[in-house]
Amino acid sequence: MGRGRGIACGRPLPWCPNTGKNALSRSYALTAYPSLLMNRSAIFFILKLAVSLLLIGFLAIKFDFGKSAEKLLDADFAGVGLAVLVLGLLLVNNTVRWRVVMRAIHAVLDMRTTFRLLYIGIFFNQTLPSSVGGDAFRMYLGRKEGLPLTAAINGVMLERVATLTGLILLVVVTQPLLLSRIGDHPATFVFPVLAVLAVTGIALLMLLDRFPERFQKHKLIRGVAELALDTKKLFLSPARAFLAVGLGVTGNVLLALATFFLAQSIGVEVTVLDCMVLMPPVILITTVPISIAGWGLRESAMVATFAFIGIVQEDAIALSLLFGLVNAVISLPGGLLWLLSGYKRADVSDKMSEAS
């Protein structure tokens, strides 16, 4: 009977662990899976690169990039320097916001560590065509610093929710002031609707722990339930919610102020209020992961949004390019912090794959 069982199990089936063919199949799967992940990353990179090149190519054909380049070359370093100082304050603001969220869910990192991990995440978001993304680096490094995996993931996700809520709130509050200049426009209803959707989305997040008990054995469902509990810890505490969303608002105000100084440095006539209303939609569009670090997508968005206040396309393109370059340069110290951390980029992909 032993020989018969051996012959029957000669096929490479999952329930025949002792066969040579099945062992070979398992070995192939273990070696092929990382290759598949690498191929998928390469495909995503090529697609993102294609989107960025197509958008930039379209803008270059349609508008005069020569004028935009002249604007950049004539930039006033004093204005650029002021923008850099404001973006430095933005780093501090965002560090405090993330720490507020982490403290709310009882996953505390000290301020220095929080700043370091945030800066590393910004570096990867700004300068590399990573399919993992800066947020995943923050999650991974938070885990390496001793946080539970669920807390590391939820802390980053909820910090993003607070940022997005602050962004929408800022536009809703400042939009009437802009309308007094440009008049009614069909797009003006978008952000009030987004504000309602943001509040609804947060409420729905809080309800994700209501799954029947029979589903709780699934890892994904348990993770979703933990996210719901952490959402309640943050947003059902008025003080914590106000502080997190408030820092989301101030972060976007600082971003608008930096944009204003950059605009002044190249002679683009905008006000701080213009930037407060027009930059949040640009940032929101740029976060869509279909291009390389937002290049091409950001320029297209700024051409469209700044046209509302009469800014010519070449000036909007120059401002967008300067904004992207300054942010990329500012993010470089985050790369140094990453190198000093001793972790490898490949480790992040592996750990996040294990978590999913």
Residue pairs with C-beta under 8 A, 6 or more apart in sequence:
6 18
9 15
9 16
9 18
9 19
10 16
10 19
10 21
11 19
11 21
11 22
12 19
12 21
12 22
12 24
12 25
13 22
14 22
16 22
17 23
37 349
37 353
40 131
41 131
41 349
44 131
45 129
45 131
45 292
47 290
48 129
48 289
48 290
48 291
48 292
49 129
49 292
51 290
51 291
51 292
51 296
51 297
52 291
52 292
52 295
52 296
52 297
53 296
54 296
55 291
55 296
55 297
55 299
55 300
56 295
56 296
56 299
58 300
59 65
59 296
59 299
59 300
59 303
59 313
59 317
62 313
63 303
63 313
63 314
63 317
64 314
65 314
65 317
67 314
67 318
68 314
68 315
68 317
68 318
68 321
69 318
71 266
71 267
71 268
71 314
71 315
71 318
72 266
72 318
72 321
72 322
74 266
74 267
75 265
75 266
75 322
76 264
76 265
76 266
77 265
78 265
79 261
79 262
79 264
79 265
79 266
80 261
80 262
80 265
80 322
80 326
82 261
83 258
83 259
83 261
83 262
83 265
83 326
84 326
84 330
86 254
86 257
86 258
86 261
87 254
87 255
87 258
87 326
87 327
87 330
88 330
89 254
90 251
90 254
90 255
90 258
91 115
91 118
91 119
91 122
92 115
93 247
93 250
93 251
93 254
94 118
94 163
94 247
94 251
95 111
95 114
95 115
95 118
96 111
96 247
97 159
97 162
97 163
97 244
97 247
97 248
97 251
98 114
98 118
98 155
98 156
98 159
99 108
99 109
99 111
99 114
100 240
100 243
100 244
100 247
101 155
101 158
101 159
101 162
101 234
101 244
102 108
102 109
102 114
102 151
102 155
103 240
104 158
104 230
104 233
104 234
104 237
104 240
104 244
105 151
105 154
105 155
105 158
105 230
105 233
105 234
106 151
106 233
107 142
107 147
107 148
107 151
107 152
107 154
107 155
109 117
109 142
109 145
109 147
113 145
116 337
116 341
117 137
117 138
117 141
117 142
117 145
118 138
119 331
119 333
119 334
119 337
120 134
120 137
120 138
120 141
120 334
120 335
120 337
120 338
120 341
121 134
121 135
121 137
121 138
121 334
122 134
122 331
122 334
123 134
123 331
123 332
123 333
123 334
123 335
123 337
123 338
124 130
124 132
124 133
124 134
124 137
124 334
124 338
125 133
125 134
125 135
125 293
125 331
126 134
126 293
126 327
126 328
126 330
126 331
127 293
127 328
127 331
127 332
127 335
128 293
129 292
129 293
130 345
132 345
132 348
132 349
132 352
133 289
135 156
135 157
135 160
136 348
136 352
137 338
137 348
138 152
138 156
139 152
139 153
139 156
139 352
140 152
140 343
140 347
140 348
140 351
140 352
141 341
141 343
142 151
142 152
142 155
142 156
143 149
143 152
143 351
144 343
147 155
149 355
150 223
150 226
151 230
153 223
153 355
154 226
154 227
154 230
155 230
157 227
158 230
158 231
158 234
158 244
159 244
161 201
161 202
161 205
161 231
162 234
162 244
162 245
162 247
162 248
163 248
163 251
163 252
164 198
164 248
164 284
165 198
165 202
165 245
165 248
166 245
166 246
166 247
166 248
166 249
166 250
166 251
166 252
167 248
167 249
167 252
167 280
167 283
167 284
168 191
168 194
168 195
168 198
168 280
169 195
169 245
169 248
169 249
170 249
170 252
170 253
170 276
170 280
171 191
171 276
171 277
171 280
171 281
172 191
172 192
172 195
174 273
174 276
174 277
175 188
175 191
175 192
175 277
177 273
177 277
178 273
178 274
178 277
178 278
178 308
178 309
179 185
179 188
181 309
182 308
182 309
185 308
190 281
191 281
202 231
202 235
205 227
205 228
205 231
206 228
206 231
206 232
206 235
206 236
207 228
208 224
208 225
208 227
208 228
208 231
209 224
209 225
209 226
209 228
209 229
210 228
211 221
211 224
211 225
215 221
216 222
216 225
233 240
234 240
234 241
234 244
235 241
252 276
252 279
252 280
252 283
253 276
255 279
255 283
256 272
256 275
256 276
256 279
256 280
257 272
257 275
258 323
258 326
259 275
259 279
259 319
259 323
260 270
260 271
260 272
260 274
260 275
262 319
262 322
262 323
262 326
263 269
263 270
263 275
263 319
265 322
266 315
266 318
266 319
266 322
267 315
268 311
268 315
268 316
268 318
268 319
269 311
270 306
270 309
270 311
274 306
274 309
278 302
278 305
278 306
278 308
278 309
281 301
281 305
282 298
282 301
282 302
282 305
282 320
285 297
285 298
285 301
286 294
286 297
286 298
286 301
287 294
288 297
290 297
291 297
293 324
293 328
294 324
295 324
298 320
298 323
298 324
299 316
299 317
299 320
299 321
301 320
302 316
302 317
302 319
302 320
302 323
303 313
303 316
303 317
303 320
306 315
306 316
306 319
307 313
307 316
311 319
